[in-house]
Amino acid sequence: MAVELTVLIAIGSFLIGIFTFSRNRDKDVKNDATESAVIRTKLDNISQGVESIRIDIRANEQRVRDLSDRVVRVEEISKQAHKRLDKIEHKGEV
């Protein structure tokens, strides 16, 4: 009888151990899946932020090109105006 009781206790302990292991493994899988989902969401948000920054940079580059063209035109106009002023000064009209 004593041997049977110890065998039953051993089998019961073994089954409880297997059940506990299985349950903890499932929790670990759920936790890993949750963490992966959170990380994936954060990476998606970062990716969207980077794309937004790229769009802003392209817009700023276009503005800089437009301003550069305007500066070139203003410099040409001011150069022509100075030439006309110099001609007027040399004629003695000023």
CNS distance restraints for C-alpha pairs under 8 A (distance, minus, plus):
assign (resid   1 and name CA) (resid   5 and name CA) 6.27 0.50 0.50
assign (resid   2 and name CA) (resid   6 and name CA) 6.33 0.50 0.50
assign (resid   3 and name CA) (resid   7 and name CA) 6.14 0.50 0.50
assign (resid   4 and name CA) (resid   8 and name CA) 6.10 0.50 0.50
assign (resid   5 and name CA) (resid   9 and name CA) 6.12 0.50 0.50
assign (resid   6 and name CA) (resid  10 and name CA) 6.04 0.50 0.50
assign (resid   7 and name CA) (resid  11 and name CA) 6.08 0.50 0.50
assign (resid   8 and name CA) (resid  12 and name CA) 5.96 0.50 0.50
assign (resid   9 and name CA) (resid  13 and name CA) 6.00 0.50 0.50
assign (resid  10 and name CA) (resid  14 and name CA) 6.05 0.50 0.50
assign (resid  11 and name CA) (resid  15 and name CA) 6.16 0.50 0.50
assign (resid  12 and name CA) (resid  16 and name CA) 6.14 0.50 0.50
assign (resid  13 and name CA) (resid  17 and name CA) 6.06 0.50 0.50
assign (resid  14 and name CA) (resid  18 and name CA) 6.25 0.50 0.50
assign (resid  15 and name CA) (resid  19 and name CA) 6.10 0.50 0.50
assign (resid  16 and name CA) (resid  20 and name CA) 6.02 0.50 0.50
assign (resid  17 and name CA) (resid  21 and name CA) 6.04 0.50 0.50
assign (resid  18 and name CA) (resid  22 and name CA) 6.08 0.50 0.50
assign (resid  19 and name CA) (resid  23 and name CA) 6.11 0.50 0.50
assign (resid  20 and name CA) (resid  24 and name CA) 6.08 0.50 0.50
assign (resid  21 and name CA) (resid  25 and name CA) 6.04 0.50 0.50
assign (resid  22 and name CA) (resid  26 and name CA) 6.29 0.50 0.50
assign (resid  23 and name CA) (resid  27 and name CA) 6.37 0.50 0.50
assign (resid  24 and name CA) (resid  28 and name CA) 6.13 0.50 0.50
assign (resid  25 and name CA) (resid  29 and name CA) 6.22 0.50 0.50
assign (resid  26 and name CA) (resid  30 and name CA) 6.21 0.50 0.50
assign (resid  27 and name CA) (resid  31 and name CA) 6.06 0.50 0.50
assign (resid  28 and name CA) (resid  32 and name CA) 6.02 0.50 0.50
assign (resid  29 and name CA) (resid  33 and name CA) 6.09 0.50 0.50
assign (resid  30 and name CA) (resid  34 and name CA) 6.12 0.50 0.50
assign (resid  31 and name CA) (resid  35 and name CA) 6.11 0.50 0.50
assign (resid  32 and name CA) (resid  36 and name CA) 6.05 0.50 0.50
assign (resid  33 and name CA) (resid  37 and name CA) 6.15 0.50 0.50
assign (resid  34 and name CA) (resid  38 and name CA) 6.25 0.50 0.50
assign (resid  35 and name CA) (resid  39 and name CA) 6.12 0.50 0.50
assign (resid  36 and name CA) (resid  40 and name CA) 5.96 0.50 0.50
assign (resid  37 and name CA) (resid  41 and name CA) 6.09 0.50 0.50
assign (resid  38 and name CA) (resid  42 and name CA) 6.20 0.50 0.50
assign (resid  39 and name CA) (resid  43 and name CA) 6.11 0.50 0.50
assign (resid  40 and name CA) (resid  44 and name CA) 6.15 0.50 0.50
assign (resid  41 and name CA) (resid  45 and name CA) 6.26 0.50 0.50
assign (resid  42 and name CA) (resid  46 and name CA) 6.17 0.50 0.50
assign (resid  43 and name CA) (resid  47 and name CA) 6.03 0.50 0.50
assign (resid  44 and name CA) (resid  48 and name CA) 6.20 0.50 0.50
assign (resid  45 and name CA) (resid  49 and name CA) 6.20 0.50 0.50
assign (resid  46 and name CA) (resid  50 and name CA) 6.16 0.50 0.50
assign (resid  47 and name CA) (resid  51 and name CA) 6.21 0.50 0.50
assign (resid  48 and name CA) (resid  52 and name CA) 6.17 0.50 0.50
assign (resid  49 and name CA) (resid  53 and name CA) 6.23 0.50 0.50
assign (resid  50 and name CA) (resid  54 and name CA) 6.23 0.50 0.50
assign (resid  51 and name CA) (resid  55 and name CA) 6.32 0.50 0.50
assign (resid  52 and name CA) (resid  56 and name CA) 6.29 0.50 0.50
assign (resid  53 and name CA) (resid  57 and name CA) 6.11 0.50 0.50
assign (resid  54 and name CA) (resid  58 and name CA) 6.22 0.50 0.50
assign (resid  55 and name CA) (resid  59 and name CA) 6.29 0.50 0.50
assign (resid  56 and name CA) (resid  60 and name CA) 6.16 0.50 0.50
assign (resid  57 and name CA) (resid  61 and name CA) 6.07 0.50 0.50
assign (resid  58 and name CA) (resid  62 and name CA) 6.28 0.50 0.50
assign (resid  59 and name CA) (resid  63 and name CA) 6.32 0.50 0.50
assign (resid  60 and name CA) (resid  64 and name CA) 6.15 0.50 0.50
assign (resid  61 and name CA) (resid  65 and name CA) 6.22 0.50 0.50
assign (resid  62 and name CA) (resid  66 and name CA) 6.18 0.50 0.50
assign (resid  63 and name CA) (resid  67 and name CA) 6.10 0.50 0.50
assign (resid  64 and name CA) (resid  68 and name CA) 5.99 0.50 0.50
assign (resid  65 and name CA) (resid  69 and name CA) 6.25 0.50 0.50
assign (resid  66 and name CA) (resid  70 and name CA) 6.30 0.50 0.50
assign (resid  67 and name CA) (resid  71 and name CA) 6.10 0.50 0.50
assign (resid  68 and name CA) (resid  72 and name CA) 6.28 0.50 0.50
assign (resid  69 and name CA) (resid  73 and name CA) 6.37 0.50 0.50
assign (resid  70 and name CA) (resid  74 and name CA) 6.15 0.50 0.50
assign (resid  71 and name CA) (resid  75 and name CA) 6.05 0.50 0.50
assign (resid  72 and name CA) (resid  76 and name CA) 6.24 0.50 0.50
assign (resid  73 and name CA) (resid  77 and name CA) 6.19 0.50 0.50
assign (resid  74 and name CA) (resid  78 and name CA) 6.06 0.50 0.50
assign (resid  75 and name CA) (resid  79 and name CA) 6.00 0.50 0.50
assign (resid  76 and name CA) (resid  80 and name CA) 6.25 0.50 0.50
assign (resid  77 and name CA) (resid  81 and name CA) 6.17 0.50 0.50
assign (resid  78 and name CA) (resid  82 and name CA) 6.13 0.50 0.50
assign (resid  79 and name CA) (resid  83 and name CA) 6.29 0.50 0.50
assign (resid  80 and name CA) (resid  84 and name CA) 6.33 0.50 0.50
assign (resid  81 and name CA) (resid  85 and name CA) 6.20 0.50 0.50
assign (resid  82 and name CA) (resid  86 and name CA) 6.03 0.50 0.50
assign (resid  83 and name CA) (resid  87 and name CA) 6.27 0.50 0.50
assign (resid  84 and name CA) (resid  88 and name CA) 6.25 0.50 0.50
assign (resid  85 and name CA) (resid  89 and name CA) 6.16 0.50 0.50
assign (resid  86 and name CA) (resid  90 and name CA) 6.20 0.50 0.50
assign (resid  87 and name CA) (resid  91 and name CA) 6.32 0.50 0.50
assign (resid  88 and name CA) (resid  92 and name CA) 6.52 0.50 0.50
assign (resid  88 and name CA) (resid  93 and name CA) 5.86 0.50 0.50
assign (resid  88 and name CA) (resid  94 and name CA) 6.64 0.50 0.50
assign (resid  89 and name CA) (resid  93 and name CA) 6.17 0.50 0.50
assign (resid  89 and name CA) (resid  94 and name CA) 5.72 0.50 0.50
